């Protein structure tokens, strides 16, 4: 890995309307000891507006909640992957599990993968688990950047 890549913080974008979840995520991100900068948007329209205005300097990774007001995570993911300027943005769907059962969730994961989500992560209630999930995702991103 080049020295400048090691010293450059990762730009992380979190799209989530739940204030508590955002604070939980931010705290966990800081404790991963991976240098990063977090930007948070609160709904799907704000997300798409942010990406449009920053299409020349996209974040390194987007953590996307599915259940957001004004425009859902599904809609945003589809728009991102259909847009030439945005479609290379790594997107991790980061959402609360749906109470419809494991078959529904498997189908959901399959659909999200086909649309272009890099990964599907259920929001954990455990802080240590959240840190591990974020650390793993960012470590994989750093490995890809180094290759």
C-alpha positions in Angstrom: 0.0 0.0 0.0 1.3 3.4 -0.8 2.2 5.7 2.1 -0.3 8.4 1.1 -3.1 5.8 1.0 -2.3 4.7 4.5 -2.5 8.2 5.8 -5.6 9.3 4.0 -8.8 8.8 6.1 -11.6 6.8 4.6 -14.6 8.9 3.7 -17.7 7.0 5.0 -21.2 8.0 4.3 -24.1 6.8 6.5 -27.7 7.2 5.3 -30.0 6.6 8.3 -32.9 8.5 9.7 -32.6 7.0 13.2 -30.6 9.4 15.4 -29.7 6.8 18.0 -28.4 4.4 15.4 -26.3 7.2 13.8 -24.7 8.0 17.2 -24.1 4.3 17.9 -22.5 3.9 14.4 -20.3 7.0 14.8 -19.1 5.8 18.2 -18.3 2.3 16.9 -16.5 3.7 13.9 -14.3 5.9 16.1 -13.4 2.8 18.1 -12.3 0.7 15.1 -9.0 2.6 15.0 -9.3 3.0 11.2 -8.8 6.6 10.3 -12.0 7.8 8.8 -14.3 10.7 8.3 -18.1 10.2 8.7 -20.8 12.1 6.9 -24.4 11.4 7.8 -27.6 12.1 5.8 -31.0 11.5 7.2 -33.2 10.5 4.3 -33.1 9.2 0.8 -33.6 12.5 -1.0 -30.8 14.1 1.1 -28.6 11.1 0.2 -29.2 11.4 -3.5 -28.7 15.2 -3.4 -25.4 14.7 -1.5 -24.1 12.1 -4.0 -25.2 14.3 -7.0 -23.3 17.3 -5.5 -20.2 15.2 -4.7 -20.2 12.9 -7.7 -16.5 13.8 -8.4 -15.5 13.1 -4.9 -17.6 10.1 -3.8 -17.2 8.6 -0.4 -15.2 5.4 -0.1 -18.2 3.5 1.2 -21.9 4.0 1.8 -23.8 2.4 4.7 -27.4 2.5 3.6 -30.5 2.0 5.7 -33.5 0.6 3.8 -36.3 2.2 5.8 -35.9 6.0 5.3 -38.4 8.7 4.7 -38.8 10.6 1.4 -37.0 8.0 -0.6 -36.3 4.4 0.6 -32.9 2.7 0.6 -34.2 0.4 -2.2 -34.9 3.4 -4.4 -31.6 5.0 -3.6 -29.6 1.8 -4.3 -31.4 1.4 -7.6 -30.6 5.0 -8.6 -27.0 4.7 -7.5 -26.4 1.6 -9.5 -28.1 2.9 -12.6 -26.1 6.2 -12.5 -22.7 6.0 -14.4 -21.1 8.5 -12.0 -22.2 6.6 -8.9 -22.4 3.0 -9.8 -18.9 2.1 -8.5 -19.7 3.3 -5.0 -19.5 0.4 -2.6 -22.8 0.1 -0.8 -23.4 -1.9 2.3 -27.1 -2.2 3.2 -27.2 -1.7 6.9 -30.7 -2.1 8.3 -32.9 -3.4 11.0 -34.1 -6.9 10.3 -37.6 -7.5 8.9 -39.9 -9.5 11.1 -41.2 -11.6 8.2 -38.9 -14.6 8.7 -35.7 -16.0 7.3 -37.1 -16.8 3.8 -38.1 -13.2 3.3 -34.8 -12.0 4.5 -32.9 -14.4 2.2 -35.0 -13.2 -0.7 -34.3 -9.6 0.3 -30.6 -10.2 0.4 -30.7 -11.9 -3.0 -32.6 -8.9 -4.5 -30.3 -6.3 -3.0 -27.3 -8.2 -4.3 -28.8 -8.3 -7.8 -29.4 -4.5 -7.6 -25.8 -4.0 -6.6 -25.4 -4.0 -2.8 -21.9 -5.2 -1.8 -23.2 -6.7 1.4 -26.3 -6.9 3.7 -25.8 -6.3 7.4 -28.5 -6.5 10.1 -28.0 -3.8 12.6 -26.8 -5.5 15.8 -27.9 -4.4 19.3 -24.5 -5.2 20.7 -21.9 -2.4 20.5 -18.9 -4.8 20.2 -20.6 -6.6 17.4 -21.2 -3.3 15.6 -17.5 -2.4 15.9 -16.5 -5.8 14.5 -18.9 -5.4 11.6 -17.7 -1.9 10.7 -14.0 -2.9 11.2 -14.4 -5.9 8.9 -16.1 -3.9 6.1 -13.5 -1.1 6.2 -10.6 -3.6 6.4 -11.9 -5.3 3.2 -12.2 -1.9 1.6 -8.6 -1.0 2.5 -7.4 -4.3 1.1 -9.2 -3.7 -2.2 -7.7 -0.1 -2.4 -4.2 -1.5 -1.7 -4.5 -4.1 -4.5 
